[in-house]
């Protein structure tokens, strides 16, 4: 199979972790007889520095021409620490999601057995955790208009807006996922307070009739935040709106013991995008210490999205073996255990394909 992948390494540790994922993908291509063509493109602070735009038209064209996008990270302290900056790296991420029609973000949260003791929660609480969060990605308060401040600058306002069609399409993604898993879906909202959440719940109740094989329950977001910590193994598929999903998925990410282990996919009308959930970690940039596993697992999701399930499983088995053998970076190394470099972990995973 010939595969075209747009490579958007981005900022901070992005280039380093993407390099290890492509190393693994190259080994998969060699092992299974595929041909992969990579097309690098600029995004984020790197793109601002080069052309003054965090998501240039040229990058968008590269993404549209690809079969999938592998993305690293966006963010740079020089913009984070400047509240007056008119152009920010994160604007590129929001525009990329909107331009590519990436309306659903899929974040698996699964505990690797060998990492049970690294979780900040008790092992008996997190053992058996295996769920996926489906977050609506292009609507809600992040994209709502109007937003701004009054003339005196003493009052700020944002607007949260959703349409039935925006809610329906992400619900169908979540229901189809539930059908392929344990057939249980939790809809998270704040319907006791917010009108947009009441629209979400009404729409979910109607769409649920199309999936009678799926058991559906509803949780207010504050309760969901508590239950993810109290009994994470309860969940199978969670679906929610943009800001709630942003917060809950970051909360859920700590269950695994490291942000560096969690992959994600963003799907929609155009090409799908695959990325680790962590940020650009600028403090580690260029030091060869960042954990590449989340990006490698994102590459596994990419392969599976293209129908290459055996290839995706091969990558996951190789990651499992690295964890079992203690071939990990400093964020996962046990006391007294040797921490490996970013490139050493990538080399080992690739060798195990």
PAKESE-685247 format. One record per residue: residue number from 1; residue in one letter; x, y, z of N, C-alpha, C in turn. Coordinates in pm, whole numbers, always signed. Layout:
% residues N
 pos code    nc1    nc2    nc3   cac1   cac2   cac3    cc1    cc2    cc3
 NUM    a      X      Y      Z      X      Y      Z      X      Y      Z
...
END
This chain:
% residues 353
 pos code    nc1    nc2    nc3   cac1   cac2   cac3    cc1    cc2    cc3
   1    x    +84   -119     +0     +0     +0     +0    +88   +124     +0
   2    x    +52   +222    -82   +122   +350    -83    +48   +447     +8
   3    x   +120   +511   +100    +59   +600   +198   +131   +734   +196
   4    x    +54   +842   +189   +109   +977   +197    +74  +1034   +333
   5    x   +176  +1071   +410   +156  +1125   +544   +211  +1267   +551
   6    x   +125  +1361   +591   +171  +1497   +618   +234  +1499   +756
   7    x   +357  +1548   +764   +431  +1553   +891   +435  +1696   +941
   8    x   +362  +1722  +1048   +359  +1854  +1110   +425  +1843  +1247
   9    x   +558  +1853  +1250   +632  +1832  +1374   +604  +1942  +1475
  10    x   +592  +2066  +1430   +556  +2175  +1520   +671  +2224  +1605
  11    x   +643  +2246  +1733   +734  +2319  +1822   +789  +2229  +1934
  12    x   +884  +2285  +2009   +936  +2217  +2128   +990  +2078  +2096
  13    x   +938  +1978  +2167   +983  +1841  +2145   +919  +1777  +2022
  14    x   +829  +1850  +1956   +758  +1794  +1841   +848  +1726  +1739
  15    x   +953  +1795  +1690  +1039  +1730  +1590  +1104  +1601  +1639
  16    x  +1140  +1595  +1768  +1208  +1476  +1821  +1113  +1356  +1830
  17    x   +992  +1378  +1880   +900  +1267  +1898   +842  +1221  +1764
  18    x   +821  +1314  +1673   +773  +1276  +1540   +879  +1194  +1466
  19    x  +1006  +1229  +1485  +1114  +1153  +1422  +1113  +1007  +1468
  20    x  +1084   +982  +1596  +1080   +844  +1645   +958   +770  +1591
  21    x   +846   +838  +1578   +727   +774  +1520   +750   +737  +1375
  22    x   +816   +823  +1299   +844   +790  +1159   +945   +676  +1149
  23    x  +1035   +669  +1245  +1129   +556  +1249  +1053   +423  +1262
  24    x   +953   +424  +1350   +871   +304  +1368   +786   +276  +1244
  25    x   +728   +380  +1186   +648   +363  +1065   +733   +308   +949
  26    x   +855   +355   +940   +945   +304   +835   +969   +154   +853
  27    x   +985   +111   +978  +1005    -31  +1005   +879   -111   +971
  28    x   +762    -54  +1002   +636   -119   +965   +626   -133   +813
  29    x   +660    -27   +741   +654    -32   +595   +747   -139   +538
  30    x   +866   -148   +596   +962   -249   +552   +911   -390   +581
  31    x   +856   -409   +700   +811   -542   +743   +690   -589   +664
  32    x   +595   -497   +637   +468   -537   +576   +457   -503   +428
  33    x   +563   -448   +371   +564   -425   +227   +485   -304   +181
  34    x   +489   -195   +259   +421    -71   +221   +524    +34   +178
  35    x   +474   +138   +116   +558   +251    +80   +498   +376   +143
  36    x   +576   +446   +225   +528   +566   +292   +603   +687   +240
  37    x   +527   +787   +197   +585   +914   +154   +549  +1021   +257
  38    x   +651  +1085   +314   +629  +1190   +413   +638  +1326   +346
  39    x   +546  +1413   +386   +547  +1550   +333   +549  +1648   +451
  40    x   +667  +1698   +489   +678  +1788   +604   +614  +1923   +574
  41    x   +560  +1986   +680   +502  +2119   +667   +511  +2193   +800
  42    x   +509  +2325   +794   +524  +2409   +912   +391  +2434   +982
  43    x   +396  +2443  +1115   +278  +2476  +1194   +324  +2535  +1327
  44    x   +241  +2617  +1389   +269  +2668  +1522   +373  +2780  +1522
  45    x   +450  +2787  +1632   +550  +2893  +1646   +655  +2884  +1536
  46    x   +690  +2763  +1496   +788  +2746  +1388   +738  +2812  +1260
  47    x   +608  +2801  +1235   +551  +2863  +1115   +543  +3015  +1130
  48    x   +510  +3063  +1250   +507  +3208  +1274   +646  +3266  +1249
  49    x   +748  +3201  +1304   +885  +3250  +1288   +928  +3251  +1141
  50    x   +880  +3152  +1065   +924  +3140   +926   +844  +3229   +830
  51    x   +711  +3231   +848   +626  +3301   +750   +522  +3392   +813
  52    x   +520  +3402   +948   +427  +3493  +1014   +286  +3440  +1030
  53    x   +266  +3309  +1004   +131  +3251  +1009   +141  +3114  +1077
  54    x    +61  +3088  +1183    +74  +2959  +1253    +18  +2840  +1175
  55    x    -60  +2864  +1071   -111  +2756   +986   -118  +2807   +842
  56    x     -4  +2808   +773     +3  +2866   +639    -82  +2789   +537
  57    x   -119  +2856   +431   -195  +2793   +323   -120  +2672   +267
  58    x    +11  +2683   +260    +91  +2572   +206    +77  +2447   +294
  59    x    +71  +2467   +425    +54  +2354   +516    -84  +2291   +498
  60    x   -184  +2375   +484   -320  +2323   +462   -326  +2239   +335
  61    x   -260  +2284   +229   -259  +2210   +103   -191  +2074   +119
  62    x    -81  +2072   +196    -10  +1945   +221   -101  +1848   +296
  63    x   -175  +1899   +394   -265  +1814   +472   -376  +1756   +385
  64    x   -436  +1840   +301   -546  +1795   +216   -502  +1689   +115
  65    x   -376  +1695    +74   -325  +1600    -26   -279  +1469    +36
  66    x   -279  +1460   +170   -227  +1341   +239   -339  +1243   +271
  67    x   -299  +1120   +299   -394  +1019   +348   -420  +1035   +498
  68    x   -324  +1094   +568   -337  +1118   +712   -231  +1220   +752
  69    x   -254  +1282   +868   -161  +1382   +921   -106  +1331  +1053
  70    x    +28  +1334  +1068    +93  +1303  +1195   +147  +1434  +1250
  71    x    +98  +1472  +1368   +126  +1603  +1425   +199  +1588  +1558
  72    x   +295  +1679  +1584   +374  +1673  +1706   +316  +1756  +1818
  73    x   +349  +1883  +1823   +303  +1970  +1932   +315  +2116  +1891
  74    x   +235  +2199  +1957   +237  +2343  +1931   +256  +2417  +2062
  75    x   +336  +2524  +2058   +351  +2610  +2175   +495  +2655  +2195
  76    x   +510  +2779  +2241   +643  +2833  +2264   +634  +2938  +2376
  77    x   +725  +2933  +2474   +718  +3026  +2588   +718  +3174  +2547
  78    x   +782  +3207  +2437   +788  +3349  +2401   +652  +3404  +2364
  79    x   +559  +3314  +2327   +421  +3357  +2302   +336  +3338  +2428
  80    x   +361  +3229  +2501   +286  +3204  +2625   +303  +3319  +2724
  81    x   +424  +3375  +2728   +456  +3479  +2826   +428  +3620  +2776
  82    x   +366  +3632  +2660   +335  +3763  +2603   +185  +3775  +2579
  83    x   +109  +3825  +2679    -36  +3833  +2663    -80  +3931  +2555
  84    x    +10  +4015  +2504    -26  +4112  +2401     -4  +4059  +2260
  85    x    +52  +3939  +2248    +81  +3884  +2115    -46  +3871  +2032
  86    x    -44  +3925  +1911   -162  +3920  +1824   -174  +3787  +1751
  87    x    -61  +3725  +1724    -59  +3594  +1656     +2  +3494  +1751
  88    x    -68  +3381  +1772    -22  +3280  +1867    -17  +3142  +1801
  89    x    +73  +3057  +1844    +81  +2922  +1787    -51  +2847  +1795
  90    x   -122  +2859  +1908   -246  +2785  +1929   -355  +2823  +1828
  91    x   -347  +2944  +1774   -442  +2984  +1671   -429  +2894  +1548
  92    x   -308  +2847  +1523   -287  +2756  +1411   -356  +2623  +1433
  93    x   -354  +2575  +1559   -418  +2448  +1590   -569  +2459  +1574
  94    x   -628  +2567  +1625   -773  +2585  +1612   -813  +2599  +1465
  95    x   -734  +2675  +1388   -766  +2694  +1246   -749  +2564  +1168
  96    x   -647  +2486  +1204   -627  +2358  +1137   -746  +2266  +1160
  97    x   -794  +2257  +1285   -910  +2173  +1314  -1032  +2218  +1234
  98    x  -1053  +2350  +1231  -1169  +2404  +1162  -1157  +2384  +1011
  99    x  -1040  +2415   +956  -1019  +2408   +811  -1027  +2265   +758
 100    x   -980  +2169   +838   -983  +2030   +796  -1112  +1960   +836
 101    x  -1202  +2033   +902  -1330  +1972   +943  -1314  +1865  +1047
 102    x  -1215  +1881  +1137  -1187  +1779  +1238  -1280  +1802  +1358
 103    x  -1399  +1747  +1350  -1501  +1780  +1450  -1504  +1685  +1570
 104    x  -1431  +1574  +1564  -1434  +1479  +1675  -1293  +1438  +1713
 105    x  -1260  +1457  +1841  -1131  +1416  +1894  -1148  +1288  +1975
 106    x  -1070  +1186  +1942  -1079  +1055  +2009   -954  +1035  +2094
 107    x   -975  +1021  +2226   -862  +1000  +2316   -880   +871  +2395
 108    x   -808   +767  +2359   -813   +643  +2438   -742   +663  +2573
 109    x   -800   +607  +2676   -738   +608  +2810   -734   +463  +2858
 110    x   -619   +402  +2849   -603   +262  +2889   -480   +249  +2977
 111    x   -490   +166  +3077   -377   +146  +3168   -291    +31  +3118
 112    x   -163    +57  +3099    -69    -50  +3068    -37   -123  +3198
 113    x    -51   -254  +3197    -33   -333  +3320   +100   -304  +3390
 114    x   +205   -289  +3310   +338   -268  +3369   +353   -131  +3432
 115    x   +253    -41  +3409   +262    +94  +3463   +161   +120  +3575
 116    x    +97    +14  +3622     -8    +33  +3724    +44   +104  +3848
 117    x   +170    +77  +3884   +225   +139  +4005   +274   +281  +3980
 118    x   +271   +328  +3853   +313   +465  +3824   +196   +563  +3828
 119    x    +75   +512  +3829    -42   +599  +3834    -49   +668  +3971
 120    x    -93   +795  +3974   -110   +861  +4103   -229   +806  +4182
 121    x   -314   +727  +4117   -424   +661  +4185   -383   +521  +4228
 122    x   -455   +464  +4322   -425   +330  +4370   -441   +229  +4257
 123    x   -353   +130  +4256   -356    +30  +4150   -490    -41  +4142
 124    x   -552    -68  +4259   -681   -138  +4258   -793    -51  +4200
 125    x   -773    +81  +4199   -872   +171  +4141   -857   +177  +3989
 126    x   -735   +185  +3941   -713   +207  +3798   -706    +78  +3717
 127    x   -682    -34  +3782   -668   -159  +3708   -797   -187  +3629
 128    x   -782   -222  +3503   -898   -249  +3418   -949   -128  +3342
 129    x   -885    -12  +3363   -928   +110  +3292   -904    +94  +3142
 130    x  -1008   +114  +3064   -999   +107  +2918  -1121   +177  +2860
 131    x  -1111   +309  +2843  -1221   +382  +2783  -1168   +483  +2681
 132    x  -1259   +542  +2607  -1220   +641  +2506  -1313   +761  +2519
 133    x  -1253   +878  +2518  -1329  +1003  +2523  -1346  +1057  +2381
 134    x  -1468  +1093  +2348  -1497  +1157  +2219  -1536  +1301  +2250
 135    x  -1450  +1392  +2211  -1469  +1534  +2239  -1506  +1608  +2111
 136    x  -1617  +1684  +2115  -1651  +1770  +2002  -1543  +1877  +1991
 137    x  -1499  +1908  +1871  -1373  +1980  +1856  -1384  +2116  +1786
 138    x  -1493  +2145  +1719  -1495  +2268  +1639  -1611  +2361  +1675
 139    x  -1680  +2334  +1785  -1789  +2421  +1828  -1771  +2464  +1972
 140    x  -1878  +2515  +2030  -1875  +2551  +2171  -1807  +2684  +2198
 141    x  -1767  +2703  +2322  -1720  +2834  +2368  -1587  +2874  +2304
 142    x  -1506  +2778  +2259  -1378  +2813  +2197  -1397  +2882  +2063
 143    x  -1509  +2856  +1997  -1533  +2913  +1866  -1653  +3008  +1865
 144    x  -1720  +3024  +1979  -1841  +3104  +1983  -1816  +3253  +1963
 145    x  -1908  +3318  +1898  -1906  +3463  +1878  -2041  +3519  +1920
 146    x  -2042  +3640  +1984  -1928  +3729  +2005  -1844  +3690  +2126
 147    x  -1722  +3741  +2126  -1635  +3731  +2243  -1550  +3857  +2248
 148    x  -1506  +3894  +2365  -1422  +4013  +2375  -1431  +4079  +2511
 149    x  -1401  +4210  +2514  -1407  +4289  +2636  -1480  +4420  +2607
 150    x  -1532  +4480  +2714  -1596  +4609  +2695  -1490  +4718  +2678
 151    x  -1534  +4839  +2652  -1441  +4948  +2621  -1345  +4976  +2734
 152    x  -1388  +4959  +2857  -1300  +4985  +2972  -1206  +4867  +3000
 153    x  -1232  +4753  +2939  -1150  +4635  +2962  -1175  +4567  +3094
 154    x  -1281  +4608  +3164  -1308  +4553  +3297  -1404  +4435  +3293
 155    x  -1464  +4408  +3178  -1558  +4297  +3165  -1526  +4220  +3037
 156    x  -1517  +4089  +3049  -1490  +4005  +2933  -1606  +3909  +2913
 157    x  -1626  +3863  +2790  -1736  +3773  +2762  -1700  +3675  +2650
 158    x  -1753  +3554  +2663  -1742  +3451  +2560  -1881  +3393  +2537
 159    x  -1901  +3336  +2421  -2032  +3281  +2385  -2019  +3133  +2351
 160    x  -2103  +3051  +2410  -2105  +2907  +2379  -2224  +2878  +2290
 161    x  -2198  +2826  +2171  -2304  +2800  +2073  -2288  +2660  +2015
 162    x  -2398  +2588  +2002  -2400  +2460  +1933  -2525  +2449  +1847
 163    x  -2514  +2380  +1735  -2629  +2348  +1652  -2658  +2198  +1663
 164    x  -2780  +2161  +1630  -2818  +2019  +1636  -2728  +1936  +1546
 165    x  -2698  +1987  +1426  -2617  +1908  +1333  -2476  +1887  +1386
 166    x  -2418  +1987  +1454  -2285  +1970  +1513  -2286  +1862  +1620
 167    x  -2393  +1860  +1700  -2403  +1761  +1807  -2429  +1622  +1750
 168    x  -2516  +1614  +1651  -2551  +1484  +1593  -2429  +1413  +1536
 169    x  -2348  +1486  +1462  -2238  +1417  +1392  -2136  +1359  +1490
 170    x  -2109  +1430  +1600  -2013  +1374  +1696  -2077  +1262  +1777
 171    x  -2207  +1270  +1801  -2277  +1160  +1869  -2272  +1032  +1787
 172    x  -2289  +1043  +1657  -2283   +923  +1573  -2144   +859  +1579
 173    x  -2038   +941  +1582  -1903   +887  +1598  -1894   +809  +1729
 174    x  -1946   +866  +1837  -1938   +802  +1968  -2021   +675  +1974
 175    x  -2142   +678  +1920  -2226   +558  +1922  -2163   +446  +1840
 176    x  -2108   +478  +1724  -2044   +373  +1642  -1925   +313  +1715
 177    x  -1849   +397  +1786  -1738   +345  +1866  -1789   +251  +1974
 178    x  -1896   +291  +2041  -1952   +209  +2147  -1997    +73  +2094
 179    x  -2057    +73  +1975  -2101    -53  +1913  -1982   -146  +1892
 180    x  -1866    -89  +1858  -1747   -171  +1831  -1673   -212  +1957
 181    x  -1715   -155  +2073  -1646   -185  +2199  -1741   -262  +2293
 182    x  -1769   -207  +2411  -1851   -278  +2509  -1996   -230  +2513
 183    x  -2031   -149  +2415  -2170   -106  +2394  -2227    -26  +2512
 184    x  -2145    +64  +2561  -2187   +149  +2671  -2139   +291  +2643
 185    x  -2229   +388  +2650  -2195   +527  +2620  -2242   +618  +2733
 186    x  -2151   +705  +2777  -2184   +806  +2878  -2181   +944  +2812
 187    x  -2294  +1014  +2817  -2304  +1150  +2763  -2283  +1247  +2880
 188    x  -2184  +1334  +2865  -2149  +1427  +2973  -2192  +1568  +2934
 189    x  -2265  +1636  +3023  -2313  +1771  +2996  -2330  +1847  +3127
 190    x  -2395  +1960  +3121  -2432  +2037  +3239  -2576  +2087  +3216
 191    x  -2664  +1991  +3188  -2800  +2022  +3145  -2885  +2085  +3254
 192    x  -2840  +2078  +3378  -2915  +2143  +3486  -2892  +2293  +3490
 193    x  -2793  +2343  +3412  -2759  +2485  +3415  -2757  +2549  +3276
 194    x  -2698  +2479  +3178  -2668  +2540  +3049  -2768  +2500  +2941
 195    x  -2812  +2596  +2862  -2906  +2569  +2753  -2841  +2485  +2644
 196    x  -2713  +2509  +2615  -2645  +2427  +2515  -2640  +2281  +2560
 197    x  -2620  +2258  +2689  -2618  +2121  +2741  -2755  +2056  +2732
 198    x  -2861  +2134  +2750  -2995  +2076  +2735  -3018  +2034  +2590
 199    x  -2966  +2113  +2496  -2975  +2073  +2355  -2895  +1946  +2329
 200    x  -2777  +1935  +2391  -2697  +1814  +2379  -2775  +1693  +2430
 201    x  -2836  +1706  +2547  -2905  +1591  +2606  -3028  +1552  +2523
 202    x  -3104  +1650  +2479  -3221  +1621  +2396  -3180  +1549  +2267
 203    x  -3073  +1598  +2206  -3026  +1538  +2081  -2975  +1398  +2105
 204    x  -2901  +1378  +2214  -2849  +1245  +2247  -2962  +1146  +2272
 205    x  -3065  +1189  +2340  -3178  +1099  +2367  -3247  +1057  +2237
 206    x  -3253  +1149  +2142  -3315  +1116  +2012  -3225  +1024  +1930
 207    x  -3094  +1057  +1921  -3001   +975  +1842  -2988   +835  +1902
 208    x  -2999   +823  +2033  -2985   +693  +2101  -3086   +591  +2049
 209    x  -3201   +638  +2001  -3303   +544  +1950  -3255   +471  +1824
 210    x  -3152   +527  +1758  -3097   +462  +1639  -2996   +353  +1676
 211    x  -2959   +346  +1803  -2859   +249  +1849  -2914   +175  +1971
 212    x  -3019    +94  +1951  -3081    +27  +2067  -2989    -71  +2138
 213    x  -2882   -115  +2071  -2790   -210  +2133  -2692   -144  +2230
 214    x  -2690     -9  +2233  -2597    +64  +2320  -2670   +112  +2446
 215    x  -2614    +81  +2562  -2668   +132  +2689  -2614   +272  +2710
 216    x  -2704   +367  +2731  -2665   +507  +2743  -2696   +559  +2883
 217    x  -2599   +630  +2943  -2629   +703  +3066  -2580   +846  +3051
 218    x  -2626   +932  +3142  -2599  +1075  +3134  -2540  +1121  +3267
 219    x  -2435  +1204  +3257  -2370  +1256  +3377  -2346  +1405  +3362
 220    x  -2369  +1481  +3469  -2323  +1618  +3472  -2171  +1618  +3479
 221    x  -2110  +1719  +3422  -1965  +1719  +3405  -1891  +1716  +3538
 222    x  -1945  +1781  +3642  -1876  +1778  +3770  -1875  +1637  +3830
 223    x  -1986  +1565  +3814  -1991  +1426  +3861  -1899  +1337  +3778
 224    x  -1897  +1360  +3647  -1810  +1281  +3560  -1664  +1299  +3599
 225    x  -1625  +1422  +3632  -1487  +1449  +3674  -1452  +1370  +3799
 226    x  -1549  +1356  +3889  -1525  +1279  +4011  -1520  +1130  +3981
 227    x  -1612  +1080  +3898  -1619   +936  +3873  -1499   +885  +3793
 228    x  -1441   +970  +3708  -1322   +929  +3634  -1207   +895  +3729
 229    x  -1202   +967  +3841  -1100   +939  +3942  -1144   +828  +4036
 230    x  -1272   +827  +4069  -1323   +730  +4168  -1332   +589  +4112
 231    x  -1381   +576  +3988  -1398   +444  +3928  -1381   +450  +3775
 232    x  -1258   +473  +3729  -1235   +490  +3585  -1272   +368  +3503
 233    x  -1267   +249  +3561  -1300   +127  +3486  -1450   +118  +3454
 234    x  -1530   +205  +3513  -1674   +208  +3485  -1702   +246  +3341
 235    x  -1618   +331  +3282  -1649   +392  +3153  -1604   +306  +3035
 236    x  -1678   +319  +2926  -1643   +256  +2799  -1617   +364  +2694
 237    x  -1722   +439  +2658  -1709   +555  +2569  -1775   +674  +2637
 238    x  -1705   +787  +2639  -1758   +913  +2690  -1767  +1010  +2573
 239    x  -1878  +1082  +2562  -1890  +1186  +2459  -1933  +1316  +2526
 240    x  -1873  +1427  +2484  -1906  +1554  +2546  -1865  +1670  +2456
 241    x  -1901  +1791  +2498  -1873  +1911  +2419  -1728  +1953  +2435
 242    x  -1692  +2060  +2364  -1551  +2096  +2345  -1478  +2127  +2475
 243    x  -1522  +2224  +2553  -1449  +2263  +2672  -1453  +2155  +2779
 244    x  -1569  +2092  +2800  -1575  +1983  +2897  -1478  +1872  +2857
 245    x  -1475  +1840  +2728  -1386  +1734  +2680  -1240  +1769  +2698
 246    x  -1207  +1895  +2676  -1069  +1941  +2694  -1024  +1917  +2837
 247    x  -1108  +1950  +2933  -1074  +1937  +3074  -1073  +1791  +3118
 248    x  -1177  +1717  +3083  -1189  +1578  +3129  -1079  +1488  +3072
 249    x  -1042  +1511  +2946   -939  +1425  +2887   -803  +1451  +2949
 250    x   -775  +1576  +2986   -649  +1602  +3057   -651  +1539  +3196
 251    x   -767  +1546  +3262   -778  +1480  +3392   -755  +1329  +3378
 252    x   -821  +1269  +3279   -811  +1124  +3261   -670  +1080  +3223
 253    x   -595  +1171  +3161   -463  +1133  +3112   -367  +1091  +3222
 254    x   -388  +1139  +3345   -293  +1106  +3451   -309   +962  +3499
 255    x   -421   +898  +3463   -445   +761  +3509   -334   +668  +3462
 256    x   -283   +692  +3343   -182   +603  +3285    -45   +617  +3352
 257    x    -25   +724  +3429   +103   +745  +3494   +194   +842  +3423
 258    x   +161   +875  +3297   +242   +971  +3223   +165  +1025  +3104
 259    x   +169  +1157  +3087   +111  +1218  +2967   +178  +1165  +2841
 260    x   +300  +1120  +2857   +377  +1075  +2742   +332   +942  +2685
 261    x   +224   +883  +2740   +177   +754  +2691    +47   +762  +2611
 262    x    -16   +880  +2604   -151   +886  +2551   -158   +946  +2411
 263    x   -217   +871  +2322   -233   +910  +2183   -371   +970  +2160
 264    x   -392  +1024  +2040   -525  +1073  +2006   -540  +1082  +1856
 265    x   -666  +1088  +1813   -700  +1107  +1672   -806  +1214  +1664
 266    x   -803  +1293  +1557   -907  +1389  +1528   -961  +1356  +1389
 267    x  -1091  +1331  +1381  -1151  +1286  +1256  -1264  +1380  +1216
 268    x  -1299  +1376  +1088  -1407  +1462  +1041  -1430  +1448   +893
 269    x  -1455  +1560   +829  -1496  +1560   +689  -1380  +1538   +594
 270    x  -1259  +1578   +634  -1144  +1569   +545  -1048  +1461   +597
 271    x   -921  +1487   +584   -818  +1394   +629   -816  +1388   +782
 272    x   -782  +1272   +838   -774  +1256   +984   -634  +1293  +1032
 273    x   -628  +1341  +1158   -503  +1385  +1217   -475  +1306  +1344
 274    x   -348  +1272  +1366   -308  +1188  +1480   -197  +1259  +1556
 275    x   -211  +1264  +1690   -115  +1341  +1770   -112  +1291  +1913
 276    x     +2  +1310  +1982     +6  +1285  +2127    -73  +1394  +2197
 277    x   -124  +1364  +2316   -208  +1464  +2382   -127  +1568  +2459
 278    x     +2  +1541  +2481    +81  +1635  +2560   +119  +1758  +2477
 279    x   +175  +1855  +2544   +215  +1978  +2477   +357  +1973  +2425
 280    x   +411  +2092  +2399   +541  +2101  +2332   +660  +2085  +2428
 281    x   +635  +2090  +2561   +737  +2065  +2663   +869  +2134  +2627
 282    x   +868  +2266  +2615   +987  +2337  +2567  +1110  +2318  +2654
 283    x  +1090  +2288  +2784  +1205  +2268  +2872  +1291  +2149  +2831
 284    x  +1228  +2054  +2761  +1301  +1932  +2720  +1346  +1935  +2575
 285    x  +1307  +2038  +2503  +1338  +2043  +2360  +1487  +2034  +2333
 286    x  +1524  +1946  +2243  +1663  +1931  +2203  +1749  +1850  +2297
 287    x  +1690  +1799  +2406  +1768  +1725  +2506  +1760  +1574  +2490
 288    x  +1679  +1526  +2398  +1666  +1382  +2372  +1620  +1305  +2495
 289    x  +1524  +1367  +2572  +1474  +1301  +2693  +1323  +1281  +2691
 290    x  +1254  +1338  +2593  +1107  +1333  +2590  +1058  +1192  +2557
 291    x   +943  +1158  +2613   +883  +1026  +2589   +815  +1025  +2451
 292    x   +859   +940  +2359   +799   +936  +2225   +682   +838  +2213
 293    x   +647   +768  +2323   +548   +659  +2314   +412   +708  +2265
 294    x   +365   +823  +2315   +233   +871  +2274   +228   +899  +2124
 295    x   +337   +950  +2070   +341   +976  +1927   +349   +846  +1848
 296    x   +424   +750  +1899   +432   +618  +1835   +295   +550  +1838
 297    x   +225   +561  +1951    +90   +502  +1960     -9   +578  +1873
 298    x    +14   +708  +1853    -69   +783  +1758    -46   +732  +1617
 299    x    +78   +696  +1586   +108   +636  +1456    +36   +502  +1440
 300    x    +23   +426  +1551    -53   +301  +1546   -200   +330  +1514
 301    x   -257   +433  +1576   -394   +473  +1545   -408   +513  +1399
 302    x   -307   +582  +1347   -307   +622  +1206   -314   +500  +1115
 303    x   -231   +401  +1146   -231   +279  +1064   -368   +211  +1068
 304    x   -425   +202  +1187   -556   +136  +1201   -665   +214  +1129
 305    x   -655   +347  +1130   -752   +430  +1058   -748   +401   +908
 306    x   -629   +368   +857   -613   +337   +715   -645   +191   +683
 307    x   -696   +118   +782   -732    -22   +761   -618   -119   +780
 308    x   -504    -71   +828   -386   -156   +848   -383   -203   +993
 309    x   -479   -289  +1028   -496   -330  +1167   -380   -415  +1218
 310    x   -332   -506  +1136   -220   -591  +1180    -97   -506  +1207
 311    x    -75   -405  +1124    +39   -317  +1142    +25   -236  +1272
 312    x    -96   -188  +1298   -120   -116  +1423    -96   -203  +1544
 313    x   -143   -328  +1537   -121   -421  +1649    +27   -449  +1670
 314    x   +101   -456  +1561   +246   -481  +1572   +314   -367  +1647
 315    x   +273   -245  +1621   +330   -131  +1692   +293   -137  +1840
 316    x   +168   -169  +1871   +124   -174  +2011   +198   -286  +2087
 317    x   +219   -400  +2022   +294   -508  +2087   +437   -465  +2116
 318    x   +496   -391  +2021   +634   -345  +2039   +643   -246  +2156
 319    x   +543   -160  +2170   +540    -67  +2283   +524   -144  +2413
 320    x   +434   -241  +2416   +416   -324  +2536   +548   -390  +2577
 321    x   +622   -439  +2478   +747   -507  +2508   +849   -409  +2566
 322    x   +854   -289  +2510   +946   -188  +2563   +914   -154  +2708
 323    x   +785   -141  +2738   +745   -111  +2876   +780   -226  +2969
 324    x   +751   -348  +2924   +779   -466  +3007   +928   -482  +3034
 325    x  +1011   -443  +2936  +1156   -457  +2950  +1221   -336  +3014
 326    x  +1139   -234  +3047  +1194   -115  +3111  +1270    -23  +3018
 327    x  +1243    -33  +2888  +1307    +57  +2792  +1219   +181  +2781
 328    x  +1240   +273  +2874  +1153   +390  +2888  +1236   +515  +2917
 329    x  +1176   +630  +2893  +1241   +758  +2922  +1226   +792  +3070
 330    x  +1283   +903  +3110  +1295   +936  +3252  +1161   +952  +3324
 331    x  +1055   +988  +3251   +925  +1007  +3317   +866   +876  +3364
 332    x   +911   +763  +3309   +856   +632  +3345   +957   +540  +3414
 333    x  +1081   +581  +3418  +1183   +494  +3478  +1160   +479  +3628
 334    x  +1160   +356  +3675  +1144   +328  +3818  +1270   +369  +3891
 335    x  +1260   +390  +4023  +1380   +423  +4102  +1488   +317  +4082
 336    x  +1606   +363  +4050  +1716   +272  +4028  +1722   +214  +3887
 337    x  +1620   +244  +3806  +1615   +192  +3670  +1679   +293  +3575
 338    x  +1750   +245  +3476  +1815   +333  +3381  +1713   +398  +3290
 339    x  +1715   +531  +3279  +1628   +602  +3186  +1694   +604  +3049
 340    x  +1616   +574  +2947  +1667   +576  +2809  +1635   +710  +2743
 341    x  +1707   +740  +2637  +1683   +863  +2563  +1564   +845  +2469
 342    x  +1516   +955  +2417  +1406   +952  +2320  +1440   +860  +2202
 343    x  +1557   +879  +2147  +1597   +801  +2029  +1621   +654  +2062
 344    x  +1670   +625  +2182  +1691   +485  +2221  +1557   +412  +2233
 345    x  +1456   +480  +2289  +1324   +418  +2297  +1268   +394  +2158
 346    x  +1281   +492  +2069  +1234   +474  +1932  +1305   +362  +1861
 347    x  +1436   +353  +1880  +1514   +245  +1819  +1465   +109  +1867
 348    x  +1439    +98  +1998  +1398    -31  +2052  +1260    -70  +2001
 349    x  +1166    +23  +2002  +1031     -9  +1954  +1036    -53  +1808
 350    x  +1112    +21  +1727  +1124    -15  +1585  +1184   -154  +1568
 351    x  +1280   -187  +1653  +1348   -317  +1642  +1255   -433  +1676
 352    x  +1148   -403  +1751  +1057   -509  +1795   +938   -530  +1701
 353    x   +930   -452  +1594   +820   -469  +1497   +837   -604  +1427
END
